[in-house]
Amino acid sequence: MLNIKQIQYFAACAKTGSFSQAAELLFTTQSNVSKVIRSMEDDMRTQLFVRHAKGIELTPEGERAYGHARKILDSFSELEMQEQPLEKDSLRVCFHPSSWFADVFVKYFETHKDQELHYEMYATDTQEIVKRVKARQDDMGFVYVMQNQLGAFQFFLSRNYLEFQELCSTRVQVFCGKNSHEENMEACLKDLRLIQRFPDEFSPDNYRNLVEEDGHTVVDAETVVVTNSDYIMERLLGSGELYNISGGDLGGRNPQYSSSVYTFPGEGQKLVFGYIRRKGEEIPEYGEEFLAFIKSRIKQA
């Protein structure tokens, strides 16, 4: 039967392509690494590496084993993290990258800094948010979803024993820097050069389904930069060369860098903001406090 040491040594060798380099990563000797790999091959009754003068190379059987090994080590790391109790209660939240959300959290922290609470705030895309909330890495995840995709999104969540709670909705808008020529918008959106966040099927970053008033889609718009950094987003918008398609009221746009120049029409093209939670489970008390604070800031937005 394989053990975790064998899998760790095997993964290090596959990653580095060298027993000696793997030994350095593992703080052991090359002979010890060779011994562990040989025992793993004996246990599996297969050859995992081809040895040659320049190093080692995975066999086809080794390639398949490496895929399984990475999954095992990822799960093992998550289990180790779960087993480590925090000294304080923790508020664990993931969210779509958003200047507005970041500002709200900073204000919340400033007004609750005397609380004995440990914070974990993680910005990422929808797929990773769903994964993290389902795996109990986070208490809840805040996301933006296109109105016309909301039904499909809720069905997707239900299959993962999650649910979505809507907080508000806003219009999808086109933003540009102060130095941009807004008269370009009078022509057609198809020629826009865009800076967008990493797209997923439920967000406005998957902009090809958005439709103008005249019925044209934005299929010919060109995404020049893809980023999950609001800092990069604002600075490049401020340069006046690029546009961005995203939510309006909760966009957190600094007027110094950008402003809205076009709003997509129609109810289905609204953007819904809300949070994902595990179905049938209560959010911790400190999570409810944070959620109430988010709601109060929405009313002021």
C-alpha positions as CSV (number, residue, x, y, z in Angstrom):
1,M,0.0,0.0,0.0
2,L,1.3,3.4,-0.9
3,N,2.0,6.0,1.7
4,I,2.0,9.8,1.7
5,K,5.8,10.0,1.8
6,Q,6.1,8.1,-1.5
7,I,3.5,10.3,-3.2
8,Q,5.3,13.5,-2.0
9,Y,8.7,12.2,-3.2
10,F,7.2,11.1,-6.5
11,A,5.5,14.5,-7.1
12,A,8.8,16.3,-6.3
13,C,10.7,14.1,-8.8
14,A,8.0,14.6,-11.5
15,K,8.0,18.3,-11.0
16,T,11.8,18.8,-11.1
17,G,12.7,16.0,-13.5
18,S,15.7,15.2,-11.3
19,F,16.3,13.0,-8.2
20,S,19.0,15.4,-7.0
21,Q,16.8,18.5,-7.4
22,A,13.9,16.7,-5.7
23,A,16.2,15.9,-2.8
24,E,17.0,19.5,-2.4
25,L,13.3,20.4,-2.3
26,L,12.6,17.6,0.3
27,F,15.7,18.3,2.4
28,T,17.1,14.8,2.0
29,T,19.6,12.9,0.0
30,Q,19.5,11.8,-3.6
31,S,20.0,8.2,-2.6
32,N,17.1,8.4,-0.2
33,V,14.8,9.8,-3.0
34,S,15.9,7.0,-5.3
35,K,15.2,4.4,-2.7
36,V,11.7,5.8,-2.0
37,I,10.8,6.0,-5.7
38,R,12.1,2.4,-6.3
39,S,9.9,1.2,-3.4
40,M,6.9,3.0,-4.9
41,E,7.5,1.4,-8.3
42,D,7.8,-2.0,-6.6
43,D,4.5,-1.4,-4.7
44,M,2.7,-0.3,-7.9
45,R,4.5,-3.0,-10.0
46,T,5.2,-0.5,-12.7
47,Q,8.0,1.8,-13.9
48,L,7.2,5.5,-13.2
49,F,10.4,7.1,-14.6
50,V,12.9,6.5,-17.3
51,R,16.4,7.2,-16.0
52,H,18.9,8.7,-18.4
53,A,22.1,10.7,-18.1
54,K,20.4,14.1,-18.1
55,G,17.8,13.3,-15.5
56,I,14.5,11.4,-15.3
57,E,11.4,11.4,-17.4
58,L,7.9,10.2,-16.6
59,T,6.7,7.1,-18.4
60,P,3.1,7.0,-19.7
61,E,2.1,5.1,-16.5
62,G,4.0,7.8,-14.5
63,E,2.1,10.6,-16.2
64,R,-1.2,9.1,-15.2
65,A,0.0,8.5,-11.7
66,Y,1.2,12.1,-11.4
67,G,-2.3,13.4,-12.2
68,H,-3.7,11.4,-9.3
69,A,-0.8,12.3,-7.0
70,R,-1.4,16.0,-7.4
71,K,-5.1,15.6,-6.5
72,I,-4.1,13.6,-3.5
73,L,-1.6,16.2,-2.3
74,D,-4.1,19.1,-2.9
75,S,-6.7,17.3,-0.8
76,F,-4.1,16.5,1.9
77,S,-3.1,20.1,2.1
78,E,-6.7,21.2,2.6
79,L,-7.2,18.6,5.3
80,E,-4.1,19.8,7.1
81,M,-5.4,23.4,7.0
82,Q,-8.8,22.3,8.4
83,E,-7.1,20.4,11.2
84,Q,-5.2,23.5,12.4
85,P,-7.5,25.4,14.8
86,L,-7.3,29.2,14.8
87,E,-6.6,30.9,18.1
88,K,-9.4,33.3,17.4
89,D,-12.8,33.0,15.7
90,S,-12.4,33.6,12.0
91,L,-14.4,35.4,9.3
92,R,-13.6,33.7,6.0
93,V,-15.0,35.4,2.9
94,C,-14.3,35.1,-0.8
95,F,-15.5,37.6,-3.4
96,H,-15.2,38.8,-7.0
97,P,-12.3,41.4,-7.3
98,S,-14.0,44.7,-6.6
99,S,-12.8,48.1,-5.4
100,W,-16.2,48.7,-3.8
101,F,-16.1,45.5,-1.8
102,A,-12.5,46.1,-0.8
103,D,-13.4,49.6,0.5
104,V,-16.4,48.2,2.4
105,F,-14.2,45.6,4.1
106,V,-11.7,48.2,5.1
107,K,-14.5,50.3,6.7
108,Y,-15.8,47.2,8.5
109,F,-12.4,46.4,9.9
110,E,-11.9,49.9,11.1
111,T,-15.2,49.9,13.0
112,H,-14.6,46.4,14.4
113,K,-10.9,46.4,15.0
114,D,-11.4,45.8,18.7
115,Q,-13.1,42.4,18.0
116,E,-11.2,39.3,18.7
117,L,-11.5,38.1,15.2
118,H,-9.2,36.6,12.5
119,Y,-10.1,37.6,8.9
120,E,-9.4,35.7,5.7
121,M,-10.4,37.6,2.6
122,Y,-9.9,35.9,-0.8
123,A,-10.6,37.5,-4.2
124,T,-11.2,35.1,-7.1
125,D,-13.5,34.0,-9.9
126,T,-17.0,32.4,-9.6
127,Q,-15.8,28.8,-10.1
128,E,-13.2,29.1,-7.3
129,I,-15.7,30.8,-5.1
130,V,-18.2,27.9,-5.5
131,K,-15.4,25.5,-4.8
132,R,-14.2,27.3,-1.7
133,V,-17.6,27.7,-0.1
134,K,-18.6,24.1,-0.8
135,A,-15.3,22.8,0.7
136,R,-15.9,25.0,3.8
137,Q,-12.8,27.1,3.2
138,D,-15.0,30.2,3.4
139,D,-18.2,31.0,5.2
140,M,-19.7,32.7,2.2
141,G,-18.8,34.1,-1.2
142,F,-19.9,37.4,-2.8
143,V,-20.5,37.3,-6.6
144,Y,-22.0,39.3,-9.5
145,V,-24.3,37.3,-11.9
146,M,-26.0,38.4,-15.1
147,Q,-29.8,38.5,-14.6
148,N,-30.4,36.3,-17.7
149,Q,-28.1,33.7,-16.2
150,L,-29.5,33.7,-12.7
151,G,-31.7,30.7,-13.2
152,A,-29.0,28.5,-14.6
153,F,-26.6,29.7,-11.9
154,Q,-29.0,28.8,-9.1
155,F,-29.5,25.4,-10.6
156,F,-25.8,24.9,-10.8
157,L,-25.4,25.9,-7.1
158,S,-28.2,23.5,-6.0
159,R,-26.3,20.6,-7.5
160,N,-23.4,21.6,-5.2
161,Y,-25.7,21.9,-2.1
162,L,-25.3,25.7,-2.2
163,E,-27.7,28.6,-2.6
164,F,-27.6,32.2,-3.8
165,Q,-29.1,35.1,-1.9
166,E,-29.6,38.3,-3.9
167,L,-28.8,41.6,-2.3
168,C,-29.3,44.1,-5.1
169,S,-29.1,44.5,-8.9
170,T,-27.4,47.1,-11.1
171,R,-27.0,48.0,-14.8
172,V,-24.2,46.7,-16.9
173,Q,-22.3,49.6,-18.2
174,V,-19.3,50.5,-20.3
175,F,-16.5,52.5,-18.6
176,C,-13.7,54.4,-20.1
177,G,-10.9,56.6,-19.0
178,K,-11.2,60.4,-18.8
179,N,-9.0,60.8,-21.9
180,S,-11.1,58.5,-24.1
181,H,-13.1,59.9,-26.9
182,E,-16.7,59.2,-25.9
183,E,-18.0,59.9,-29.3
184,N,-16.7,56.5,-30.3
185,M,-19.6,55.0,-28.4
186,E,-22.0,56.6,-30.9
187,A,-20.8,54.3,-33.6
188,C,-20.7,50.7,-32.4
189,L,-19.4,48.7,-29.4
190,K,-17.8,46.2,-31.7
191,D,-14.6,48.1,-32.1
192,L,-13.9,48.5,-28.4
193,R,-10.5,47.5,-27.0
194,L,-11.3,46.1,-23.6
195,I,-9.7,45.4,-20.2
196,Q,-11.8,42.7,-18.5
197,R,-11.5,40.4,-15.5
198,F,-11.1,36.6,-16.1
199,P,-14.5,35.7,-17.7
200,D,-16.9,33.0,-16.5
201,E,-20.3,32.1,-18.0
202,F,-22.3,34.0,-15.4
203,S,-20.5,37.3,-15.3
204,P,-20.5,40.4,-17.6
205,D,-16.9,39.6,-18.5
206,N,-18.5,37.0,-20.8
207,Y,-19.6,40.1,-22.7
208,R,-20.4,38.4,-26.0
209,N,-24.0,37.8,-24.9
210,L,-24.6,41.5,-24.3
211,V,-26.8,43.3,-26.8
212,E,-27.0,47.0,-27.8
213,E,-30.2,48.9,-28.3
214,D,-30.1,48.3,-32.0
215,G,-29.9,44.5,-31.5
216,H,-26.2,44.1,-32.3
217,T,-24.0,42.1,-29.9
218,V,-20.5,43.0,-28.8
219,V,-19.0,39.9,-30.4
220,D,-16.3,41.9,-32.3
221,A,-15.0,43.7,-29.2
222,E,-11.3,42.8,-28.5
223,T,-10.1,42.0,-25.0
224,V,-6.6,43.4,-24.9
225,V,-5.9,42.8,-21.1
226,V,-7.3,40.2,-18.8
227,T,-6.7,40.7,-15.1
228,N,-8.1,40.1,-11.6
229,S,-6.4,43.3,-10.2
230,D,-8.6,46.3,-9.6
231,Y,-5.4,48.4,-9.3
232,I,-4.4,47.5,-12.9
233,M,-8.0,47.9,-14.0
234,E,-8.2,51.5,-12.8
235,R,-4.7,52.6,-13.9
236,L,-5.2,51.2,-17.5
237,L,-8.7,52.7,-17.7
238,G,-7.2,56.0,-16.6
239,S,-4.7,55.9,-19.5
240,G,-7.7,56.4,-21.9
241,E,-6.7,53.6,-24.2
242,L,-9.1,50.8,-23.0
243,Y,-12.7,50.3,-22.0
244,N,-14.3,48.0,-19.4
245,I,-17.7,46.3,-19.3
246,S,-19.0,45.7,-15.7
247,G,-21.5,46.6,-13.1
248,G,-22.6,50.2,-12.6
249,D,-23.6,51.3,-9.1
250,L,-21.3,48.9,-7.1
251,G,-18.3,49.2,-9.4
252,G,-16.3,51.2,-7.0
253,R,-15.0,53.3,-9.8
254,N,-12.7,56.1,-8.8
255,P,-13.9,59.1,-10.9
256,Q,-10.3,60.1,-11.2
257,Y,-9.7,57.2,-13.5
258,S,-13.0,56.3,-15.3
259,S,-16.6,57.1,-15.9
260,S,-19.6,55.3,-17.5
261,V,-20.3,56.1,-21.2
262,Y,-23.0,53.5,-22.1
263,T,-25.6,51.4,-20.3
264,F,-26.9,48.2,-21.8
265,P,-30.7,48.2,-22.0
266,G,-33.2,45.4,-20.9
267,E,-34.0,43.7,-17.6
268,G,-32.1,40.5,-18.6
269,Q,-28.9,42.5,-19.0
270,K,-28.9,43.7,-15.4
271,L,-26.1,42.5,-13.0
272,V,-27.2,40.8,-9.8
273,F,-25.1,41.1,-6.7
274,G,-25.4,38.6,-3.8
275,Y,-23.7,35.9,-1.8
276,I,-23.3,32.1,-1.9
277,R,-23.8,30.0,1.2
278,R,-24.1,26.3,2.0
279,K,-27.8,25.2,1.8
280,G,-29.5,24.6,5.1
281,E,-26.6,25.9,7.3
282,E,-26.5,28.9,9.5
283,I,-23.8,31.6,8.9
284,P,-21.7,32.3,12.0
285,E,-22.8,35.2,14.1
286,Y,-19.8,37.3,13.0
287,G,-20.6,36.5,9.4
288,E,-24.1,37.8,9.9
289,E,-22.7,41.0,11.3
290,F,-20.5,41.4,8.3
291,L,-23.4,40.7,6.0
292,A,-25.5,43.3,7.7
293,F,-22.7,45.8,7.2
294,I,-22.5,45.0,3.5
295,K,-26.3,45.5,3.2
296,S,-26.0,48.9,5.0
297,R,-23.3,50.0,2.5
298,I,-25.4,48.9,-0.5
299,K,-28.1,51.3,0.6
300,Q,-25.6,54.1,0.6
301,A,-24.1,53.1,-2.8
